[in-house]
C-alpha cells in the first residue's frame, strides 16, 4: 500500500475550519428536504439552473474537505501534483475502482481514517477477478439513499396503497437489500427475490386493491408477464407496474410490458456509488423515444454522426453531482458528508452526456417549424406528468467493454479465459466481440461473436462444436470467478442463454478488419445488421455445479 502523507500546508487553520463547517451546514440543509417525500418532489419540480452552480460548488467543498480529512484521498490527490485553487473542481484528481479503491484499505478511504461500525451495512459486488468488492454504507448514508428513492418512486407512482414486490436478487448485492428497505418507507413490501411462483402467489393472496410495483431486472419482468398471461391473469382487475434496473431497458420491451403493466420505468445506480443516482420519468422516456426516432432534435442533441441512442434519465445534482470528461467518461461526486467513504469525482466507467432541462427546451425552440411546435407540445405534455425540472443524463453504457445482463457484468478477460477452456478448436479463433442481441419476443441475450483465423479449416460440425464448447467454457469460467454471475445462474436459468456465433475471417461484425492497435470487444451499433450473416450459433444449457 502506498504511504499516506500529512496535510500539506495549503490552507490555514481558519480556512480548514470554515470549509468543514460549510460542508456540514450544506449536508444538514439537504437533510431538510429529505424529511418527507413531498419535500423531495417539491425540490425536483422547482429545480433552478442556479442550483447547478451551487451543486458544483458543493462538490468542490466535499473534495477539499476530503483532501483535508480522508487520508487515502489526500495521498491520491497529492500524488497527481495537487495545487489548491479556489472553486476549481478539476483541481482534484478523479478516483476509480482500480486507481483508488484497489490501492487503499477501507479505513483510509473514510473520514479521519475511521470506520463507523454501528449501523453500517456492507454490500458486495464481484469484478472480473472474482474477488468480491465490499462497499460500506453508514447508517446516515443509508437513510439518505432510502429517502431519495422514496421521493423519486412516489413522484412516479404516488402513495395510495402502494405494494412493492422486490424481485431483485436478495444476496449481498446493494440493489436487492436497499430497494426493499427504501420501499418500506412508502409502501408495503414483500422481498420475494426473482421467484415467479412467489410473486404469482402474492398477487393471488392479496388480490386487487393495491398499486403494485414489481422491482426487477428487465428480462425477469418480461418472464413474469408471460407467466401471468399463461395463467389467465386478470390484468384489468389489478394496477400492476414495473420498476427495473441492472441493465438497459429497450423501448420494444417497454412497449411489450406496458401492454399489460400500467407503467414501467428504469433507474440507474451502481454498487460502487449508490442506488438511485438517476431515474426515468415520462419526460425522459419521451426524450429517448424522440431521439431514437431520428430527426432534427436527435441531430441537435447527439450530433449527426452519433449512431447510438442512449438511455435517458433525470437526476438531482444537489445529491449526485455529475460531470463528463472530454472523452465522454462520467464522473460522479456524492454531495454529502454523510457518505462514510466519500465518492469523489468517481469514474465508474460509463460513457455519458449531460443536458440541462433548459438547454433541451432551448434546443427544441431553435428547431425550424413544423418540427418545433410538434416537439414543444410533446415535451410539455410529458413534463406535465411528474413536472421534474431536473437535468438529463444521456447514458451510453460502459466504456470498459463490458456487457451488462441480469445485473451482472461480462468482462472480455473472463470471456477470453472461458473460450480457451478445454476447447480443442481454440487455435482456430482469431478474435471475438461481445453484444446484447434481440432474440425475439422482446428478449435480449448476451452474445459472443467469434472470428476464425483466415487459414482455419473447420467444417460445419467442427464449427458447431466450437460454438458449443465456447459457450460452455465461458459459462463455467464466469460461474467460477464471479459470484454475481453464479447467483444469476442459480436464480434464473435463462441467464445461461449465452449465444455464440462463429464467423469466417473478415465477415459479420469483423468486416473491414481491425483498425485499432487494441482489440475492440463490443459490437458497434452499425455492425449489428452484419452479425446475422450466416453464423454458426450455440445456445447452451446451464453449466453443472456442485
PLY file of the C-alpha trace (Angstrom):
ply
format ascii 1.0
element vertex 546
property float x
property float y
property float z
element edge 545
property int vertex1
property int vertex2
end_header
0.00 0.00 0.00
1.36 3.47 -0.84
2.25 5.74 2.04
-0.17 8.37 3.23
1.12 11.87 3.81
0.17 14.53 6.29
-1.88 17.51 5.14
0.19 19.90 3.08
0.16 23.49 4.39
-2.10 24.74 1.61
-4.76 26.26 3.81
-4.77 27.98 7.13
-6.47 26.51 10.19
-9.22 29.10 9.85
-9.85 28.21 6.22
-9.93 24.50 7.04
-12.43 25.06 9.84
-14.59 27.22 7.57
-14.63 24.55 4.86
-15.57 21.83 7.32
-18.32 23.97 8.81
-19.70 24.93 5.41
-19.75 21.30 4.27
-21.56 20.25 7.45
-24.08 23.09 7.04
-24.91 22.14 3.43
-25.26 18.46 4.37
-27.61 19.43 7.20
-29.64 21.64 4.84
-30.00 18.75 2.38
-31.44 16.63 5.18
-34.36 19.05 5.46
-35.79 18.45 2.00
-35.48 14.71 2.52
-37.63 14.79 5.64
-40.70 13.81 3.62
-41.17 12.57 0.04
-43.41 15.57 -0.63
-40.49 17.93 0.05
-38.27 15.88 -2.26
-40.89 16.14 -5.03
-41.25 19.89 -4.44
-37.49 20.39 -4.82
-37.37 18.31 -8.01
-40.25 20.26 -9.52
-38.73 23.64 -8.67
-35.13 22.96 -9.57
-33.43 26.09 -10.93
-30.26 26.38 -13.04
-28.64 28.32 -10.19
-28.84 25.13 -8.13
-26.50 23.51 -10.68
-23.80 26.05 -9.87
-24.38 25.54 -6.16
-24.17 21.76 -6.64
-20.77 22.14 -8.35
-19.61 24.40 -5.53
-20.71 21.78 -3.03
-18.82 19.09 -4.96
-15.71 21.27 -4.73
-16.26 21.69 -0.98
-16.67 17.92 -0.49
-13.46 17.24 -2.44
-11.48 19.84 -0.49
-12.92 18.59 2.80
-11.92 15.04 1.83
-8.44 16.25 0.88
-8.07 17.53 4.42
-9.72 14.68 6.32
-9.60 11.47 4.21
-6.05 10.05 4.34
-6.27 7.99 1.15
-7.71 10.82 -0.91
-5.08 13.24 0.34
-2.32 10.90 -0.84
-4.15 10.20 -4.11
-4.54 13.91 -4.90
-1.02 14.92 -3.92
0.39 12.05 -5.96
-1.12 13.74 -9.01
0.58 17.06 -8.29
-2.14 18.96 -6.43
-2.27 22.75 -6.29
-5.06 24.36 -4.30
-7.31 26.63 -6.38
-10.47 28.26 -5.09
-13.68 26.89 -6.62
-11.86 24.76 -9.21
-13.33 21.24 -9.04
-10.98 19.98 -11.76
-8.00 20.52 -9.43
-9.00 17.33 -7.62
-7.82 14.12 -9.19
-10.61 11.71 -10.25
-10.94 8.36 -8.49
-11.89 4.93 -9.80
-12.18 1.33 -8.67
-8.74 0.26 -9.89
-6.93 3.56 -9.45
-8.21 4.34 -5.96
-10.32 1.64 -4.30
-7.86 -1.16 -5.06
-4.91 0.85 -3.76
-6.15 1.88 -0.31
-7.78 -0.08 2.52
-11.31 0.74 3.65
-10.39 2.70 6.77
-8.05 5.11 4.96
-10.85 5.87 2.48
-13.13 7.03 5.32
-13.36 10.38 7.11
-10.44 10.67 9.55
-9.44 7.11 8.64
-12.20 5.67 10.84
-14.91 3.11 10.06
-18.24 3.56 11.82
-19.38 0.07 12.75
-22.77 0.57 14.39
-25.47 0.74 11.74
-23.07 0.25 8.82
-24.14 -2.23 6.13
-21.70 -3.86 3.72
-22.82 -4.51 0.13
-20.88 -6.80 -2.15
-20.12 -6.99 -5.84
-17.57 -9.09 -7.69
-15.47 -7.97 -10.62
-13.55 -9.73 -13.36
-11.08 -11.25 -10.90
-13.83 -12.87 -8.88
-12.55 -11.12 -5.75
-15.55 -9.50 -4.07
-15.61 -5.76 -3.61
-17.10 -4.62 -0.31
-18.91 -1.30 -0.22
-19.61 0.11 3.23
-22.61 2.35 3.83
-23.15 4.04 7.18
-26.50 4.43 8.88
-26.73 8.11 7.86
-25.77 7.28 4.28
-28.40 4.54 4.03
-31.03 6.89 5.41
-30.12 9.37 2.67
-30.36 6.70 -0.06
-33.69 5.40 1.18
-35.25 8.86 1.42
-34.12 9.77 -2.09
-35.54 6.55 -3.54
-38.79 7.10 -1.64
-39.13 10.63 -3.01
-38.44 9.53 -6.57
-40.76 6.50 -6.51
-43.68 8.46 -5.08
-43.23 11.06 -7.83
-43.78 8.24 -10.35
-46.40 6.06 -8.71
-47.96 8.13 -5.94
-48.53 6.84 -2.41
-52.02 5.33 -2.50
-51.91 1.75 -1.15
-48.52 1.11 -2.74
-47.37 -2.53 -2.53
-43.78 -3.14 -3.66
-42.76 -6.65 -4.69
-38.97 -6.69 -4.61
-37.82 -9.26 -7.18
-34.18 -8.18 -7.28
-31.57 -10.64 -6.08
-31.63 -10.98 -2.31
-27.94 -11.80 -1.92
-25.26 -9.37 -0.78
-25.91 -7.07 -3.73
-26.83 -3.48 -2.93
-29.81 -3.37 -5.28
-31.93 -6.03 -3.64
-31.39 -5.24 0.02
-31.55 -1.46 -0.29
-34.54 -1.48 -2.61
-36.54 -3.42 -0.04
-35.59 -1.07 2.80
-36.19 2.09 0.74
-39.59 0.91 -0.43
-40.65 0.14 3.14
-40.64 3.88 3.85
-43.53 4.47 1.47
-45.11 1.09 0.77
-45.90 -2.38 2.00
-43.05 -4.60 0.81
-42.54 -8.28 0.12
-38.98 -9.34 -0.73
-39.60 -12.33 -2.97
-36.37 -12.23 -4.96
-36.59 -13.40 -8.57
-39.08 -16.17 -7.80
-42.05 -16.06 -10.18
-44.08 -18.60 -8.20
-43.81 -16.47 -5.05
-44.89 -13.37 -6.93
-47.86 -15.10 -8.50
-48.91 -16.44 -5.09
-48.54 -12.96 -3.57
-50.75 -11.34 -6.20
-53.42 -14.00 -5.76
-53.31 -13.81 -1.97
-53.58 -10.04 -1.61
-55.70 -9.52 -4.72
-56.67 -6.23 -6.38
-56.97 -3.04 -4.40
-53.28 -2.13 -4.29
-50.97 -0.20 -6.58
-48.44 -2.96 -7.19
-44.85 -2.12 -8.07
-42.66 -5.04 -9.16
-38.95 -4.19 -8.88
-36.79 -6.44 -11.06
-34.27 -6.80 -13.87
-35.91 -6.14 -17.28
-35.80 -9.76 -18.57
-37.40 -11.04 -15.37
-40.31 -8.62 -15.68
-40.88 -9.97 -19.18
-40.90 -13.55 -17.85
-43.44 -12.51 -15.21
-45.72 -11.01 -17.83
-45.55 -14.18 -19.94
-46.26 -16.39 -16.92
-49.26 -14.31 -15.85
-50.61 -14.40 -19.41
-50.27 -18.18 -19.46
-52.13 -18.38 -16.14
-55.01 -16.26 -17.46
-54.25 -13.43 -15.03
-56.97 -10.77 -14.78
-54.86 -7.78 -15.74
-57.84 -5.40 -15.83
-58.58 -6.01 -12.15
-55.05 -5.15 -11.00
-52.94 -1.99 -11.05
-49.57 -3.62 -11.76
-46.47 -1.53 -12.55
-42.76 -2.16 -13.04
-39.52 -0.58 -11.89
-36.35 -2.06 -13.40
-32.59 -1.68 -13.14
-29.32 -3.54 -13.57
-29.26 -3.28 -17.36
-30.68 -1.23 -20.20
-34.41 -1.37 -20.89
-35.20 -1.33 -24.61
-38.20 0.61 -25.86
-39.51 -2.52 -27.56
-39.52 -4.36 -24.25
-41.12 -1.37 -22.53
-43.94 -1.40 -25.10
-44.37 -5.14 -24.64
-44.55 -4.81 -20.86
-46.88 -1.82 -20.93
-49.39 -3.83 -22.96
-50.14 -5.39 -19.56
-48.41 -3.32 -16.89
-49.59 0.20 -16.17
-46.23 1.97 -16.23
-42.64 0.74 -16.40
-39.63 2.90 -15.54
-35.90 2.25 -15.23
-33.40 3.50 -12.65
-29.63 3.99 -12.75
-27.23 3.14 -9.95
-24.06 1.23 -9.12
-22.69 -0.73 -6.19
-19.55 1.43 -6.31
-21.58 4.56 -5.66
-25.22 4.22 -4.66
-28.56 3.04 -5.97
-30.99 5.56 -7.38
-28.44 8.03 -8.80
-30.85 8.81 -11.64
-34.17 7.57 -12.91
-36.60 7.75 -15.78
-39.64 9.98 -15.88
-42.34 10.29 -18.54
-40.37 13.22 -19.94
-37.12 11.22 -20.01
-38.90 8.38 -21.83
-40.35 10.86 -24.32
-36.88 12.31 -24.95
-35.36 8.88 -25.50
-38.09 7.80 -27.92
-37.84 11.09 -29.80
-34.07 10.69 -30.14
-34.49 7.08 -31.28
-36.94 8.16 -33.99
-34.33 10.41 -35.58
-34.97 13.85 -36.93
-33.74 17.35 -36.13
-33.80 17.03 -32.33
-31.54 13.99 -32.45
-29.04 15.84 -34.62
-29.17 18.87 -32.31
-28.66 16.88 -29.09
-26.49 13.92 -30.14
-24.88 15.18 -33.33
-25.39 13.95 -36.89
-22.65 11.30 -36.67
-23.86 9.57 -33.50
-25.42 6.19 -34.35
-26.21 5.13 -30.76
-29.34 6.04 -28.81
-28.62 6.44 -25.10
-30.75 5.67 -22.09
-32.17 8.95 -20.77
-32.59 9.69 -17.05
-33.16 12.70 -14.84
-31.02 13.26 -11.75
-30.61 15.67 -8.85
-27.16 17.36 -8.88
-27.66 18.53 -5.29
-27.35 14.87 -4.29
-25.27 13.41 -7.11
-23.09 15.86 -8.96
-22.21 14.54 -12.42
-19.71 15.79 -14.96
-18.15 14.36 -18.10
-14.56 14.28 -19.27
-13.55 15.40 -22.78
-13.73 11.78 -23.97
-17.22 11.32 -22.52
-16.47 9.46 -19.29
-18.92 10.08 -16.48
-17.51 11.37 -13.16
-19.72 11.27 -10.08
-19.39 13.08 -6.74
-21.84 12.24 -3.96
-22.58 15.63 -2.42
-22.94 14.70 1.22
-20.62 14.45 4.19
-22.87 11.62 5.40
-21.09 9.29 2.95
-18.69 7.44 5.26
-16.30 6.54 2.43
-16.79 9.59 0.18
-17.13 9.14 -3.57
-15.16 11.94 -5.23
-15.15 12.54 -8.98
-15.54 8.78 -9.29
-15.07 7.29 -12.75
-17.50 4.38 -12.87
-16.51 3.53 -16.44
-19.68 4.71 -18.17
-19.90 6.98 -21.21
-22.49 9.73 -21.00
-23.62 13.22 -21.88
-25.35 15.75 -19.64
-28.04 18.11 -20.92
-29.83 20.57 -18.67
-33.61 20.89 -18.67
-33.49 24.44 -20.04
-30.91 23.53 -22.69
-33.14 20.78 -24.04
-36.10 23.13 -24.15
-33.93 25.69 -25.96
-32.78 23.06 -28.48
-36.42 22.40 -29.34
-37.20 26.12 -29.58
-34.33 26.56 -32.05
-35.69 23.94 -34.46
-37.46 25.03 -37.65
-41.22 24.70 -37.97
-43.26 22.49 -38.04
-40.98 20.17 -36.02
-40.56 22.86 -33.35
-44.24 23.15 -32.50
-44.84 19.39 -32.58
-41.88 18.61 -30.35
-42.58 21.50 -27.97
-46.12 20.18 -27.47
-44.82 16.65 -26.83
-42.21 17.94 -24.40
-44.71 19.94 -22.34
-47.28 17.13 -22.30
-44.71 14.63 -21.00
-43.30 17.11 -18.50
-46.74 17.83 -17.05
-46.99 14.32 -15.55
-44.17 14.42 -12.94
-43.15 18.06 -13.56
-39.49 17.48 -12.63
-37.16 20.20 -13.93
-34.03 18.18 -13.23
-31.19 17.84 -15.80
-30.89 14.84 -18.10
-28.25 12.12 -18.06
-27.80 10.57 -21.51
-26.14 7.25 -20.76
-24.44 5.16 -23.45
-23.12 2.46 -21.12
-19.74 1.01 -20.25
-16.56 2.20 -21.91
-14.64 -0.77 -20.48
-16.04 -3.27 -23.00
-18.39 -5.00 -20.54
-21.90 -6.19 -21.31
-24.48 -5.93 -18.52
-27.07 -8.69 -18.23
-29.35 -9.66 -15.31
-27.42 -7.34 -13.02
-24.02 -8.90 -13.76
-21.13 -7.69 -15.92
-19.44 -9.85 -18.56
-15.78 -8.83 -18.91
-13.67 -9.54 -22.01
-10.89 -11.05 -19.88
-13.24 -13.63 -18.38
-14.79 -14.37 -21.77
-11.33 -14.95 -23.25
-10.40 -17.31 -20.41
-13.58 -19.29 -20.96
-13.16 -19.53 -24.74
-9.94 -21.46 -24.37
-11.10 -23.69 -21.52
-10.90 -27.35 -22.68
-11.57 -26.27 -26.25
-9.77 -28.34 -28.94
-10.72 -25.76 -31.57
-9.23 -22.80 -29.68
-6.37 -22.40 -32.16
-8.87 -21.52 -34.88
-10.10 -18.40 -33.02
-8.66 -15.09 -34.21
-10.69 -12.66 -32.06
-14.09 -12.06 -30.51
-16.64 -9.35 -29.80
-19.48 -9.05 -27.27
-23.00 -7.83 -27.83
-26.51 -7.88 -26.47
-28.77 -9.22 -29.20
-32.51 -9.37 -29.67
-33.66 -13.00 -29.76
-37.35 -12.35 -30.43
-40.32 -11.96 -28.13
-38.72 -8.74 -26.80
-35.89 -10.71 -25.19
-32.19 -9.86 -25.21
-29.31 -12.23 -24.61
-25.56 -11.73 -24.37
-23.75 -12.92 -27.48
-20.15 -13.70 -28.33
-19.07 -13.33 -31.95
-16.00 -15.41 -32.83
-13.84 -14.60 -35.83
-11.96 -17.57 -37.28
-8.40 -17.27 -38.48
-8.00 -16.74 -42.20
-6.42 -20.18 -42.55
-8.91 -22.00 -40.31
-10.39 -25.10 -41.92
-13.45 -26.11 -39.93
-16.43 -27.92 -41.41
-19.97 -27.31 -40.18
-19.76 -29.97 -37.47
-16.49 -28.55 -36.13
-17.93 -25.02 -36.12
-20.96 -26.18 -34.16
-18.72 -28.00 -31.71
-16.55 -24.88 -31.33
-19.63 -22.76 -30.56
-20.98 -25.27 -28.04
-17.67 -25.71 -26.25
-17.00 -21.96 -26.23
-20.39 -21.22 -24.65
-19.98 -23.94 -22.03
-16.41 -22.84 -21.23
-17.36 -19.19 -20.82
-20.30 -20.02 -18.55
-18.21 -22.38 -16.45
-15.44 -19.82 -16.07
-17.83 -16.95 -15.29
-19.64 -19.02 -12.68
-16.33 -19.95 -11.04
-14.87 -16.44 -10.80
-17.91 -14.15 -10.43
-20.36 -14.51 -7.59
-22.69 -12.16 -9.44
-22.89 -14.46 -12.45
-23.09 -17.62 -10.34
-26.02 -16.24 -8.40
-27.79 -15.14 -11.58
-27.43 -18.65 -12.99
-28.87 -20.16 -9.83
-31.82 -17.80 -9.63
-32.85 -17.70 -13.28
-31.89 -20.47 -15.77
-32.41 -18.09 -18.70
-29.29 -16.22 -17.57
-27.33 -19.17 -19.02
-28.64 -18.49 -22.51
-25.33 -17.24 -23.89
-25.28 -17.08 -27.69
-22.05 -17.89 -29.56
-21.75 -17.07 -33.27
-18.86 -18.29 -35.42
-17.87 -16.14 -38.43
-15.39 -16.60 -41.22
-12.44 -14.25 -41.13
-13.42 -10.68 -42.03
-17.18 -11.32 -42.12
-20.13 -10.29 -39.96
-19.11 -7.75 -37.29
-15.48 -8.22 -38.35
-15.93 -6.72 -41.82
-13.16 -4.21 -42.50
-10.64 -5.86 -40.20
-9.04 -4.48 -37.06
-8.36 -0.76 -37.42
-7.12 -0.05 -33.90
-3.99 -1.18 -32.08
-6.03 -2.54 -29.18
-8.75 -5.12 -29.65
-12.29 -3.78 -29.79
-14.57 -6.09 -27.84
-18.01 -4.53 -28.26
-20.09 -4.79 -31.41
-20.78 -1.28 -32.69
-24.36 -0.32 -33.43
-23.52 -0.12 -37.10
-22.21 -3.69 -37.05
-25.34 -5.31 -35.69
-27.05 -5.86 -39.01
-23.99 -7.81 -40.08
-24.00 -10.11 -37.07
-26.67 -12.32 -38.59
-24.67 -13.07 -41.73
-24.77 -16.89 -41.70
-23.18 -17.50 -38.29
-22.93 -20.86 -36.59
-24.61 -20.45 -33.21
-24.86 -22.36 -29.97
-27.49 -21.97 -27.25
-26.18 -23.84 -24.23
-27.82 -25.22 -21.14
-26.70 -24.03 -17.69
-23.35 -25.44 -16.53
-23.41 -28.13 -13.90
-22.13 -27.13 -10.49
-21.52 -28.93 -7.27
0 1
1 2
2 3
3 4
4 5
5 6
6 7
7 8
8 9
9 10
10 11
11 12
12 13
13 14
14 15
15 16
16 17
17 18
18 19
19 20
20 21
21 22
22 23
23 24
24 25
25 26
26 27
27 28
28 29
29 30
30 31
31 32
32 33
33 34
34 35
35 36
36 37
37 38
38 39
39 40
40 41
41 42
42 43
43 44
44 45
45 46
46 47
47 48
48 49
49 50
50 51
51 52
52 53
53 54
54 55
55 56
56 57
57 58
58 59
59 60
60 61
61 62
62 63
63 64
64 65
65 66
66 67
67 68
68 69
69 70
70 71
71 72
72 73
73 74
74 75
75 76
76 77
77 78
78 79
79 80
80 81
81 82
82 83
83 84
84 85
85 86
86 87
87 88
88 89
89 90
90 91
91 92
92 93
93 94
94 95
95 96
96 97
97 98
98 99
99 100
100 101
101 102
102 103
103 104
104 105
105 106
106 107
107 108
108 109
109 110
110 111
111 112
112 113
113 114
114 115
115 116
116 117
117 118
118 119
119 120
120 121
121 122
122 123
123 124
124 125
125 126
126 127
127 128
128 129
129 130
130 131
131 132
132 133
133 134
134 135
135 136
136 137
137 138
138 139
139 140
140 141
141 142
142 143
143 144
144 145
145 146
146 147
147 148
148 149
149 150
150 151
151 152
152 153
153 154
154 155
155 156
156 157
157 158
158 159
159 160
160 161
161 162
162 163
163 164
164 165
165 166
166 167
167 168
168 169
169 170
170 171
171 172
172 173
173 174
174 175
175 176
176 177
177 178
178 179
179 180
180 181
181 182
182 183
183 184
184 185
185 186
186 187
187 188
188 189
189 190
190 191
191 192
192 193
193 194
194 195
195 196
196 197
197 198
198 199
199 200
200 201
201 202
202 203
203 204
204 205
205 206
206 207
207 208
208 209
209 210
210 211
211 212
212 213
213 214
214 215
215 216
216 217
217 218
218 219
219 220
220 221
221 222
222 223
223 224
224 225
225 226
226 227
227 228
228 229
229 230
230 231
231 232
232 233
233 234
234 235
235 236
236 237
237 238
238 239
239 240
240 241
241 242
242 243
243 244
244 245
245 246
246 247
247 248
248 249
249 250
250 251
251 252
252 253
253 254
254 255
255 256
256 257
257 258
258 259
259 260
260 261
261 262
262 263
263 264
264 265
265 266
266 267
267 268
268 269
269 270
270 271
271 272
272 273
273 274
274 275
275 276
276 277
277 278
278 279
279 280
280 281
281 282
282 283
283 284
284 285
285 286
286 287
287 288
288 289
289 290
290 291
291 292
292 293
293 294
294 295
295 296
296 297
297 298
298 299
299 300
300 301
301 302
302 303
303 304
304 305
305 306
306 307
307 308
308 309
309 310
310 311
311 312
312 313
313 314
314 315
315 316
316 317
317 318
318 319
319 320
320 321
321 322
322 323
323 324
324 325
325 326
326 327
327 328
328 329
329 330
330 331
331 332
332 333
333 334
334 335
335 336
336 337
337 338
338 339
339 340
340 341
341 342
342 343
343 344
344 345
345 346
346 347
347 348
348 349
349 350
350 351
351 352
352 353
353 354
354 355
355 356
356 357
357 358
358 359
359 360
360 361
361 362
362 363
363 364
364 365
365 366
366 367
367 368
368 369
369 370
370 371
371 372
372 373
373 374
374 375
375 376
376 377
377 378
378 379
379 380
380 381
381 382
382 383
383 384
384 385
385 386
386 387
387 388
388 389
389 390
390 391
391 392
392 393
393 394
394 395
395 396
396 397
397 398
398 399
399 400
400 401
401 402
402 403
403 404
404 405
405 406
406 407
407 408
408 409
409 410
410 411
411 412
412 413
413 414
414 415
415 416
416 417
417 418
418 419
419 420
420 421
421 422
422 423
423 424
424 425
425 426
426 427
427 428
428 429
429 430
430 431
431 432
432 433
433 434
434 435
435 436
436 437
437 438
438 439
439 440
440 441
441 442
442 443
443 444
444 445
445 446
446 447
447 448
448 449
449 450
450 451
451 452
452 453
453 454
454 455
455 456
456 457
457 458
458 459
459 460
460 461
461 462
462 463
463 464
464 465
465 466
466 467
467 468
468 469
469 470
470 471
471 472
472 473
473 474
474 475
475 476
476 477
477 478
478 479
479 480
480 481
481 482
482 483
483 484
484 485
485 486
486 487
487 488
488 489
489 490
490 491
491 492
492 493
493 494
494 495
495 496
496 497
497 498
498 499
499 500
500 501
501 502
502 503
503 504
504 505
505 506
506 507
507 508
508 509
509 510
510 511
511 512
512 513
513 514
514 515
515 516
516 517
517 518
518 519
519 520
520 521
521 522
522 523
523 524
524 525
525 526
526 527
527 528
528 529
529 530
530 531
531 532
532 533
533 534
534 535
535 536
536 537
537 538
538 539
539 540
540 541
541 542
542 543
543 544
544 545
